[in-house]
């Protein structure tokens, strides 16, 4: 993959690489080097080279020797490659085309990482009795010395980088000025350059990249590895990226039908953010690095955003009174054991939370956080490590993912019957042949269809309920990398801007198929002056100025600026641009 220096606009250059391990770039010659280092498919082990745009891929190592190359370094002064062959325990040097190889150093122990520092080669050894960073002469291979930590402070070093201008040459090429005129990524090659667009964007043919913001039949999925949120278009099932900035590890995702904004949690930043589908008006509304917010769920009409905090064992709610005023309230504090999934049923006034830990279970509570009950206990099959959870539109069925068994279960909330919906087999017959899933991360249900995301294959699946019939991969296979959260919404349309809101929502298809009962807050806001939390009986009112939770917070401000939780997480750290070299060890 390649991206900008800040990680934005990731692009897959080469697919179906067998066990990629090491990588090195020669910016002057515009070469990309990488190794395939498999423990099982030995014949695939090679040292590969291409141009920086991925074209002209060539194996430059002797495949008959089956090298398992764990690290690659380039000597720019001598125009030579060095690599560490982990299988034969050798450090080898060659020309940039892989010819004229020389064995520089050999060892009886496990050499792994490699870098060049002036006239020396530094390599790491991950053997227990020879661990550390070793230095040898670059030309003769003679051992010079080593830094060895004590056994009490043993740490295996799997990567080495020497930061210095001699190891980071620059080239004035076609992409040096104004990014070559490219909107996103400019990739030099042997003949010049080419502009490419990140996955989820499409090229307009004039070096620009565009995406599509849809307002009907939304399927949104968060991908942690891409650091992005994607829309999947109905019918054609094309992927379009929501043009957001500075995402780190997006995880939970939900959609506000009233304001037509997407909300997401970031488990690395510990935040909840929101934006319109065209990427505008993006800002953080809650959180900091002390939190680990996994899943979120919104009740659009009541302006209630619920979240679970796995780090603190909390369940919280945010009252989104308007665009410049919102209130935070912790409903359950420090009582949940590794909470993860979250789903709400406002019509019945219940919410559902999955718990991990020593006694995994599925909890049900009223939407004001009271009456917490363990409705599905850990000894029931399918509750070994419950993750994503959802309910159907009628609120009669609950579905959850078990991460250990890699299956989806359902329970009828009326009869309490539990059964397996999606089998533990890694493949299933459907309209697509050879359908496989390995690590199911989340599940959603809409209009008698069930959807799930698989982090191993990078696919989003759909099947028909009951029984998961006609399993289908949405869009092209293996396009995502680590999809985590998924949300499906029916038809939504923007029709006006009355009452200071950004639009009402209608669901014609919904009204034709099922009329969901109103919540206990539906009539006159439940009699509440401010926030109304629906329950099966009388609703609970939250006083705007006298909130029950002692750590509740109120934010008032201009929504065009960042709330107080946001800026410190989006500042870029300045890099040391001095003349000294720095050795990074990881």
C-alpha positions as CSV (number, residue, x, y, z in Angstrom):
1,X,0.0,0.0,0.0
2,X,0.9,3.6,-0.4
3,X,-0.5,6.8,1.1
4,X,0.4,10.4,1.8
5,X,2.9,11.0,4.6
6,X,0.1,11.6,7.1
7,X,-1.6,8.3,6.2
8,X,-4.4,9.8,4.2
9,X,-5.6,8.5,0.8
10,X,-4.3,4.9,1.1
11,X,-4.0,3.1,-2.2
12,X,-3.5,-0.6,-2.8
13,X,-0.6,-1.0,-5.3
14,X,-0.3,-4.8,-5.5
15,X,-2.8,-7.4,-4.4
16,X,-2.4,-11.1,-3.5
17,X,1.1,-10.7,-2.3
18,X,2.1,-13.9,-0.5
19,X,3.2,-13.2,3.1
20,X,4.8,-9.7,2.5
21,X,7.5,-9.0,5.1
22,X,10.2,-6.4,4.3
23,X,10.0,-3.2,2.1
24,X,12.4,-0.6,0.8
25,X,12.1,2.4,-1.5
26,X,14.7,3.9,-3.9
27,X,13.3,7.4,-4.7
28,X,16.0,8.3,-7.2
29,X,15.7,5.1,-9.3
30,X,12.0,5.0,-8.6
31,X,12.2,1.4,-7.4
32,X,10.1,-0.4,-4.8
33,X,11.5,-3.6,-3.2
34,X,9.7,-6.1,-1.0
35,X,10.0,-9.6,0.1
36,X,7.6,-12.5,0.3
37,X,8.5,-14.6,3.4
38,X,6.1,-17.5,3.9
39,X,6.7,-20.3,6.4
40,X,4.3,-22.6,4.6
41,X,4.5,-21.7,0.9
42,X,8.3,-21.9,0.5
43,X,8.3,-21.7,-3.3
44,X,6.7,-18.3,-3.0
45,X,9.6,-16.8,-1.1
46,X,11.2,-14.2,-3.3
47,X,12.7,-10.7,-3.4
48,X,10.5,-8.6,-5.6
49,X,11.0,-5.3,-7.4
50,X,8.7,-2.9,-9.2
51,X,8.4,0.8,-10.1
52,X,6.9,3.1,-7.4
53,X,3.5,2.8,-9.1
54,X,3.5,-1.0,-8.8
55,X,4.2,-1.6,-12.5
56,X,6.8,-4.0,-14.0
57,X,6.9,-6.5,-11.1
58,X,9.9,-8.7,-11.2
59,X,11.4,-11.4,-8.9
60,X,15.1,-10.5,-8.6
61,X,16.2,-13.2,-6.1
62,X,17.0,-16.8,-6.8
63,X,13.7,-18.5,-6.0
64,X,15.5,-22.0,-6.0
65,X,17.2,-21.0,-2.7
66,X,13.8,-20.2,-1.1
67,X,15.0,-17.2,0.9
68,X,12.9,-15.9,3.8
69,X,13.9,-12.3,3.7
70,X,13.0,-10.5,6.9
71,X,14.6,-7.1,6.2
72,X,15.8,-5.0,3.3
73,X,18.2,-2.0,3.3
74,X,19.6,0.1,0.4
75,X,23.1,1.5,0.3
76,X,22.5,4.6,-1.8
77,X,26.2,5.5,-2.0
78,X,27.1,2.2,-3.6
79,X,23.8,1.4,-5.3
80,X,23.5,-1.9,-3.7
81,X,20.9,-3.9,-1.8
82,X,21.4,-5.7,1.5
83,X,18.9,-8.2,2.9
84,X,18.7,-10.5,5.8
85,X,17.8,-14.1,4.8
86,X,16.2,-15.4,8.0
87,X,16.0,-19.0,6.8
88,X,19.6,-19.5,5.9
89,X,20.8,-17.0,8.6
90,X,22.8,-14.8,6.1
91,X,23.2,-11.2,5.3
92,X,23.5,-10.9,1.5
93,X,24.3,-8.0,-0.8
94,X,23.6,-7.6,-4.5
95,X,23.1,-5.0,-7.3
96,X,19.7,-3.3,-7.6
97,X,18.7,-6.0,-10.1
98,X,19.5,-8.9,-7.7
99,X,22.7,-9.9,-9.5
100,X,26.3,-10.2,-8.3
101,X,25.3,-11.4,-4.9
102,X,27.8,-11.5,-2.0
103,X,27.4,-13.2,1.4
104,X,28.4,-10.4,3.8
105,X,27.8,-12.1,7.1
106,X,26.6,-15.4,8.5
107,X,25.5,-16.4,12.0
108,X,24.2,-19.5,13.8
109,X,21.5,-17.4,15.5
110,X,18.3,-15.6,14.4
111,X,19.1,-12.4,12.6
112,X,16.0,-10.3,11.7
113,X,16.1,-6.5,11.2
114,X,18.7,-4.7,9.2
115,X,19.7,-1.1,8.5
116,X,22.8,0.8,7.2
117,X,24.6,3.4,9.3
118,X,27.5,5.0,7.4
119,X,30.1,2.3,7.0
120,X,28.3,-0.2,9.2
121,X,25.5,-2.6,9.0
122,X,23.3,-2.9,12.1
123,X,21.2,-6.0,12.5
124,X,19.0,-7.3,15.3
125,X,19.2,-10.8,16.7
126,X,16.0,-12.2,18.3
127,X,17.6,-15.3,19.7
128,X,17.3,-15.5,23.4
129,X,21.0,-15.9,24.2
130,X,22.2,-13.5,21.5
131,X,19.5,-10.9,21.5
132,X,20.4,-7.3,20.9
133,X,21.5,-4.9,18.1
134,X,24.8,-6.0,16.4
135,X,27.2,-3.9,14.3
136,X,29.4,-5.3,11.4
137,X,31.6,-3.8,8.8
138,X,29.6,-3.1,5.7
139,X,32.3,-4.2,3.3
140,X,34.0,-7.1,5.1
141,X,31.2,-8.4,7.4
142,X,33.5,-8.4,10.4
143,X,31.7,-8.3,13.7
144,X,32.4,-5.1,15.6
145,X,30.2,-5.1,18.7
146,X,26.7,-5.3,20.0
147,X,24.2,-3.7,22.4
148,X,22.7,-6.5,24.5
149,X,20.0,-5.8,27.1
150,X,19.9,-7.8,30.3
151,X,17.8,-10.9,30.3
152,X,15.6,-9.3,32.9
153,X,14.9,-6.6,30.3
154,X,14.7,-8.8,27.3
155,X,12.9,-7.3,24.3
156,X,13.1,-8.7,20.8
157,X,13.9,-6.0,18.1
158,X,12.0,-6.6,14.9
159,X,12.7,-3.3,13.1
160,X,15.7,-0.9,12.8
161,X,15.8,2.4,11.0
162,X,18.7,4.9,10.8
163,X,17.3,8.4,10.2
164,X,19.8,10.4,8.3
165,X,20.0,12.3,5.0
166,X,22.4,9.6,3.7
167,X,19.6,7.0,4.1
168,X,16.8,9.3,2.9
169,X,17.9,10.8,-0.5
170,X,15.4,13.1,-2.3
171,X,14.7,13.4,-5.9
172,X,13.3,16.3,-7.9
173,X,10.9,14.3,-10.0
174,X,7.5,14.7,-11.7
175,X,5.7,14.6,-8.3
176,X,7.9,17.1,-6.6
177,X,6.0,20.2,-7.6
178,X,2.3,20.5,-6.6
179,X,2.0,16.8,-6.3
180,X,2.3,16.5,-10.1
181,X,-1.1,18.2,-10.3
182,X,-2.7,15.1,-8.8
183,X,-5.7,15.5,-6.4
184,X,-4.6,12.6,-4.1
185,X,-1.6,10.4,-4.9
186,X,1.2,11.0,-7.4
187,X,3.2,7.9,-8.2
188,X,6.5,8.2,-10.2
189,X,7.4,5.4,-12.7
190,X,10.0,4.8,-15.3
191,X,8.2,6.9,-17.9
192,X,7.0,9.8,-15.7
193,X,4.1,9.5,-13.2
194,X,0.5,8.6,-12.9
195,X,-2.3,9.9,-10.6
196,X,-4.3,7.4,-8.6
197,X,-7.3,7.7,-6.3
198,X,-7.8,6.1,-2.9
199,X,-10.3,3.2,-2.7
200,X,-13.8,4.7,-2.3
201,X,-13.0,7.6,-4.8
202,X,-13.3,7.5,-8.5
203,X,-11.1,9.4,-11.1
204,X,-12.7,12.0,-13.2
205,X,-10.0,11.7,-15.8
206,X,-8.4,15.1,-15.1
207,X,-6.2,14.2,-12.1
208,X,-9.0,14.8,-9.7
209,X,-10.8,12.3,-7.4
210,X,-14.4,12.4,-6.4
211,X,-16.8,10.5,-4.1
212,X,-20.6,10.4,-3.8
213,X,-22.7,11.4,-0.9
214,X,-25.9,9.4,-1.0
215,X,-29.1,10.2,0.9
216,X,-30.9,6.9,0.2
217,X,-30.5,3.3,1.4
218,X,-27.3,3.8,3.5
219,X,-25.0,1.0,4.4
220,X,-22.0,2.5,6.2
221,X,-19.0,0.5,7.3
222,X,-15.9,1.6,9.3
223,X,-12.5,0.2,8.4
224,X,-9.7,0.4,11.0
225,X,-6.9,-0.4,8.7
226,X,-8.0,2.1,6.0
227,X,-8.8,4.6,8.7
228,X,-11.9,5.4,6.8
229,X,-15.7,5.1,6.6
230,X,-17.3,3.8,3.4
231,X,-20.8,4.0,2.0
232,X,-22.0,1.1,-0.1
233,X,-24.4,2.0,-2.9
234,X,-27.6,0.1,-3.2
235,X,-28.1,-2.0,-6.4
236,X,-24.6,-1.7,-7.7
237,X,-22.9,-2.1,-4.3
238,X,-20.1,0.3,-5.2
239,X,-17.9,1.5,-2.3
240,X,-17.6,5.3,-1.8
241,X,-15.4,6.8,0.9
242,X,-16.8,9.4,3.2
243,X,-14.2,12.2,2.9
244,X,-13.2,12.6,6.5
245,X,-9.9,13.8,8.1
246,X,-7.6,12.5,10.8
247,X,-9.3,9.2,11.5
248,X,-7.1,6.8,13.5
249,X,-9.1,3.7,14.3
250,X,-12.8,4.2,13.5
251,X,-14.8,1.4,15.1
252,X,-18.5,2.0,16.1
253,X,-20.7,3.8,13.6
254,X,-24.3,5.1,13.5
255,X,-26.4,7.5,11.4
256,X,-28.6,10.3,12.5
257,X,-31.6,10.3,10.1
258,X,-32.8,13.7,11.4
259,X,-29.7,15.8,10.7
260,X,-28.3,13.3,8.1
261,X,-24.9,13.1,9.9
262,X,-22.8,10.1,10.4
263,X,-21.3,9.5,13.9
264,X,-18.4,7.3,14.7
265,X,-16.1,6.3,17.6
266,X,-12.3,6.1,17.4
267,X,-10.8,3.5,19.8
268,X,-7.3,5.0,19.4
269,X,-8.3,8.6,20.2
270,X,-11.1,7.6,22.5
271,X,-13.5,10.0,20.9
272,X,-16.9,10.3,19.2
273,X,-17.1,12.5,16.1
274,X,-19.7,13.4,13.5
275,X,-19.9,14.9,10.0
276,X,-22.1,15.1,7.0
277,X,-21.7,12.5,4.3
278,X,-19.9,14.9,2.1
279,X,-17.3,15.3,4.9
280,X,-18.3,18.8,5.9
281,X,-18.8,20.0,9.5
282,X,-16.6,17.3,10.9
283,X,-15.9,17.7,14.6
284,X,-15.3,15.8,17.8
285,X,-18.2,15.9,20.3
286,X,-16.9,13.7,23.2
287,X,-14.0,11.8,24.6
288,X,-10.3,11.7,25.1
289,X,-7.5,9.0,25.3
290,X,-8.7,7.8,28.7
291,X,-11.8,6.3,27.0
292,X,-12.1,3.3,24.6
293,X,-15.5,3.8,23.0
294,X,-16.3,0.7,21.0
295,X,-20.0,1.0,19.9
296,X,-22.5,3.8,19.7
297,X,-26.2,4.0,18.9
298,X,-28.5,7.0,18.3
299,X,-32.2,7.7,18.8
300,X,-32.6,10.5,16.2
301,X,-36.1,11.8,17.2
302,X,-35.2,12.1,20.9
303,X,-31.6,13.4,20.1
304,X,-30.0,10.7,22.3
305,X,-26.6,9.2,21.5
306,X,-25.6,6.2,23.6
307,X,-22.1,4.8,23.9
308,X,-20.2,2.1,25.7
309,X,-16.7,2.7,27.2
310,X,-14.7,-0.5,27.4
311,X,-11.8,1.1,29.2
312,X,-14.0,2.3,32.1
313,X,-16.8,-0.1,32.0
314,X,-19.3,2.7,31.5
315,X,-22.5,3.2,29.6
316,X,-23.3,6.8,28.7
317,X,-25.7,9.0,26.9
318,X,-25.3,12.4,25.2
319,X,-28.3,14.6,24.8
320,X,-27.9,16.5,21.5
321,X,-30.2,19.3,22.2
322,X,-29.2,21.3,19.2
323,X,-26.1,22.0,17.1
324,X,-24.4,24.2,19.7
325,X,-25.5,22.5,23.0
326,X,-25.2,19.0,24.3
327,X,-25.1,17.3,27.6
328,X,-23.1,14.2,28.7
329,X,-24.4,11.8,31.3
330,X,-22.9,8.5,32.6
331,X,-25.9,6.1,33.2
332,X,-23.8,3.0,34.3
333,X,-20.4,3.7,35.8
334,X,-17.6,1.2,36.4
335,X,-20.0,-1.7,36.6
336,X,-19.7,-3.3,33.1
337,X,-17.1,-6.0,32.5
338,X,-15.4,-5.2,29.2
339,X,-18.5,-3.9,27.4
340,X,-18.3,-4.0,23.6
341,X,-21.5,-4.1,21.6
342,X,-24.6,-1.8,21.9
343,X,-28.1,-1.7,20.5
344,X,-31.1,0.3,21.5
345,X,-34.9,-0.3,21.1
346,X,-36.5,3.0,21.9
347,X,-40.0,1.8,21.1
348,X,-39.8,-0.7,24.0
349,X,-37.4,1.5,26.1
350,X,-34.6,-1.1,26.3
351,X,-31.0,-1.2,25.4
352,X,-28.7,-4.2,25.0
353,X,-24.9,-4.5,25.8
354,X,-22.5,-7.4,25.2
355,X,-19.9,-8.1,27.9
356,X,-16.6,-9.9,27.6
357,X,-14.3,-10.8,30.5
358,X,-14.4,-13.9,32.6
359,X,-18.2,-14.2,32.5
360,X,-19.3,-13.0,29.1
361,X,-23.0,-12.2,28.8
362,X,-25.6,-10.1,27.1
363,X,-27.2,-7.5,29.3
364,X,-30.6,-5.7,29.0
365,X,-31.3,-2.4,30.7
366,X,-33.9,0.4,30.5
367,X,-32.7,3.3,28.4
368,X,-32.2,5.4,31.6
369,X,-29.6,2.8,32.7
370,X,-31.7,1.2,35.4
371,X,-32.9,-2.4,35.9
372,X,-29.7,-4.0,34.4
373,X,-30.3,-7.7,33.8
374,X,-28.3,-10.6,32.4
375,X,-30.7,-12.0,29.8
376,X,-28.2,-14.3,28.1
377,X,-25.6,-15.9,30.4
378,X,-22.1,-17.1,29.7
379,X,-22.9,-20.8,30.0
380,X,-25.3,-20.6,27.0
381,X,-23.7,-21.8,23.7
382,X,-22.8,-18.8,21.6
383,X,-21.9,-16.5,24.5
384,X,-18.1,-17.1,24.7
385,X,-17.1,-13.7,23.5
386,X,-20.1,-11.7,22.3
387,X,-19.2,-8.6,20.2
388,X,-21.6,-6.8,17.9
389,X,-25.3,-6.8,18.7
390,X,-28.5,-5.6,17.1
391,X,-32.2,-6.0,17.1
392,X,-34.8,-6.3,14.3
393,X,-37.2,-3.5,13.4
394,X,-40.0,-5.0,15.4
395,X,-37.9,-5.4,18.5
396,X,-38.8,-9.1,18.8
397,X,-35.4,-10.6,17.9
398,X,-31.8,-9.9,19.1
399,X,-28.8,-10.9,17.1
400,X,-25.2,-11.0,18.2
401,X,-21.7,-12.1,17.0
402,X,-19.6,-14.5,19.0
403,X,-15.9,-13.8,18.2
404,X,-14.5,-17.1,19.5
405,X,-16.9,-19.4,17.6
406,X,-17.2,-16.9,14.7
407,X,-20.9,-17.4,14.5
408,X,-24.1,-15.3,14.7
409,X,-26.9,-16.2,17.1
410,X,-30.4,-14.9,17.6
411,X,-32.8,-15.0,20.4
412,X,-36.6,-14.5,20.3
413,X,-37.3,-12.0,23.0
414,X,-40.8,-13.3,23.4
415,X,-40.3,-17.0,23.7
416,X,-36.6,-16.8,24.8
417,X,-35.6,-19.4,22.2
418,X,-32.0,-19.1,21.1
419,X,-30.6,-20.6,17.9
420,X,-27.6,-20.3,15.6
421,X,-28.3,-18.2,12.5
422,X,-25.0,-18.3,10.8
423,X,-22.9,-21.5,11.0
424,X,-19.4,-21.9,12.2
425,X,-18.3,-23.2,8.8
426,X,-15.9,-20.9,7.0
427,X,-17.7,-21.3,3.8
428,X,-21.3,-21.4,2.7
429,X,-23.2,-21.9,-0.6
430,X,-24.9,-18.8,-1.9
431,X,-25.4,-16.8,-5.1
432,X,-21.6,-16.1,-5.0
433,X,-19.4,-19.2,-5.2
434,X,-16.8,-19.9,-2.5
435,X,-18.1,-17.5,0.1
436,X,-15.9,-17.5,3.1
437,X,-15.7,-15.6,6.4
438,X,-13.3,-16.0,9.3
439,X,-13.5,-13.1,11.8
440,X,-17.0,-11.6,12.0
441,X,-16.8,-8.2,13.7
442,X,-20.3,-6.7,13.6
443,X,-23.9,-7.4,12.5
444,X,-26.9,-5.3,11.4
445,X,-30.5,-6.2,10.4
446,X,-32.8,-4.3,8.2
447,X,-35.9,-5.2,6.1
448,X,-35.6,-9.0,6.7
449,X,-31.9,-8.9,5.6
450,X,-28.9,-9.6,7.8
451,X,-25.5,-8.0,7.2
452,X,-22.2,-8.7,8.7
453,X,-18.5,-7.6,8.2
454,X,-15.5,-10.0,8.2
455,X,-12.2,-8.5,9.3
456,X,-10.1,-11.4,7.8
457,X,-11.4,-11.3,4.2
458,X,-12.4,-7.7,4.2
459,X,-15.9,-8.4,2.9
460,X,-19.4,-7.2,3.8
461,X,-22.0,-10.0,3.5
462,X,-25.8,-10.0,3.2
463,X,-28.3,-12.8,3.6
464,X,-32.1,-13.2,3.8
465,X,-33.8,-13.9,7.1
466,X,-34.9,-16.3,8.4
467,X,-32.2,-18.9,7.9
468,X,-29.5,-16.8,6.3
469,X,-30.5,-17.8,2.7
470,X,-28.9,-16.4,-0.4
471,X,-25.6,-15.3,1.1
472,X,-24.0,-12.6,-1.0
473,X,-20.8,-10.5,-0.9
474,X,-21.6,-6.8,-1.4
475,X,-19.4,-5.2,-4.0
476,X,-16.0,-6.6,-5.1
477,X,-14.5,-9.2,-2.8
478,X,-11.6,-8.5,-0.5
479,X,-11.7,-4.8,-1.0
480,X,-11.7,-3.7,2.7
481,X,-8.9,-4.5,5.2
482,X,-10.4,-4.5,8.7
483,X,-14.1,-3.6,8.7
484,X,-15.2,-3.2,12.3
485,X,-18.6,-1.4,12.6
486,X,-21.6,-1.6,10.2
487,X,-24.9,0.2,10.1
488,X,-27.8,-0.1,7.6
489,X,-30.5,2.5,7.2
490,X,-33.5,2.5,5.0
491,X,-34.5,5.2,2.6
492,X,-33.9,8.7,3.9
493,X,-34.5,12.0,2.1
494,X,-33.8,15.6,2.9
495,X,-37.0,17.6,2.4
496,X,-36.8,21.0,4.2
497,X,-34.9,23.1,6.8
498,X,-37.7,24.1,9.1
499,X,-37.3,24.7,12.8
500,X,-33.6,25.3,12.6
501,X,-32.9,21.6,11.7
502,X,-31.1,20.3,8.7
503,X,-34.0,18.3,7.5
504,X,-36.7,15.8,8.4
505,X,-36.5,12.2,7.4
506,X,-39.1,10.0,5.8
507,X,-39.2,6.3,5.2
508,X,-41.8,5.4,2.7
509,X,-40.7,1.8,2.5
510,X,-40.8,1.5,6.3
511,X,-44.3,2.7,6.5
512,X,-45.5,0.2,3.9
513,X,-43.9,-2.8,5.6
514,X,-44.1,-2.1,9.4
515,X,-45.4,0.7,11.6
516,X,-43.2,0.7,14.7
517,X,-44.8,1.6,18.0
518,X,-44.0,5.0,19.4
519,X,-41.8,5.3,22.5
520,X,-42.9,6.5,26.0
521,X,-41.3,9.9,25.1
522,X,-43.4,10.3,21.9
523,X,-46.2,12.3,23.3
524,X,-45.2,15.8,24.4
525,X,-41.6,14.6,24.9
526,X,-42.9,12.4,27.8
527,X,-43.8,15.5,29.8
528,X,-40.1,16.4,30.1
529,X,-38.8,19.9,29.8
530,X,-35.4,18.7,28.5
531,X,-34.0,15.2,27.7
532,X,-36.5,12.3,27.8
533,X,-35.1,8.8,28.2
534,X,-37.7,6.2,27.2
535,X,-38.4,3.2,29.4
536,X,-41.0,0.4,29.2
537,X,-43.1,2.4,31.7
538,X,-42.9,6.0,32.5
539,X,-40.0,7.9,30.8
540,X,-37.2,9.4,32.8
541,X,-36.5,13.1,32.5
542,X,-33.1,14.6,32.7
543,X,-33.0,18.1,34.1
544,X,-30.8,20.3,32.0
545,X,-29.3,22.0,35.1
546,X,-29.6,19.3,37.7
547,X,-28.3,16.1,36.1
548,X,-28.2,13.0,38.4
549,X,-24.8,11.9,37.3
550,X,-22.0,13.7,39.3
551,X,-19.6,13.6,36.3
552,X,-22.2,14.9,33.7
553,X,-20.9,17.7,31.5
554,X,-22.6,20.4,29.6
555,X,-21.1,22.0,26.4
556,X,-22.2,25.2,25.0
557,X,-20.5,26.8,22.0
558,X,-20.3,27.5,18.3
559,X,-20.6,24.2,16.4
560,X,-18.4,25.7,13.6
561,X,-15.4,25.5,16.0
562,X,-13.9,22.5,17.7
563,X,-15.5,21.4,21.0
564,X,-13.0,21.3,23.9
565,X,-12.3,17.6,23.4
566,X,-11.0,17.8,19.8
567,X,-7.9,19.9,18.9
568,X,-5.3,18.2,21.0
569,X,-5.8,14.9,19.2
570,X,-5.5,16.3,15.7
571,X,-2.3,18.3,16.0
572,X,0.5,16.8,14.0
573,X,3.8,16.2,15.9
574,X,6.7,18.1,14.3
575,X,9.6,16.0,13.1
576,X,13.2,16.6,14.0
577,X,14.7,18.0,10.8
578,X,18.3,18.5,12.2
579,X,21.5,17.1,10.7
580,X,22.0,14.4,13.3
581,X,21.1,10.8,12.6
582,X,18.6,9.0,14.8
583,X,18.3,5.2,15.2
584,X,14.8,3.9,15.8
585,X,14.3,0.5,17.4
586,X,11.0,-1.3,17.6
